Amino acid sequence: MDEDLWALITETAALTGLLEELTAAERAGTPPPPVKEREYLLRRAIVGQLHFAVSPADPGVAEQARECADRLRDWDAGHRTSRGAVPAADPRWGGPEGAREYVLQEAEAAA
């Protein structure tokens, strides 16, 4: 099996588990802590990038990957929660390629 595809499957499973946890907390009337919201955004952005690596010619996949990367970058810029060496508000992360590179930095920092 292709390494990118295996990573996509593994990360999607982790994302699904986290989403179930967040959904259960919401149903119980407990808002998720910001750290869990950020983890969701990071995992969702990672899944988006992995999906794009597997299906780069699909414009819908590319757009979804960009949107997820933007959400993570914007969340981290607003909450000052970057874990990588370069903060989310840095101008180098502007634009779609910048957001994608930001996700890679944050994924590496979380590993």
ABEGO torsion letter per residue (X at the ends): XBAAAAAAAAAAAAAAAAAAAAAAAAAAGBBBBAAAAAAAAAAAAAAAAAAAAABAABAAAAAAAAAAAAAAAAAAAAAGABABABBAABAAABEAAAAAAAAAAAAAAAX
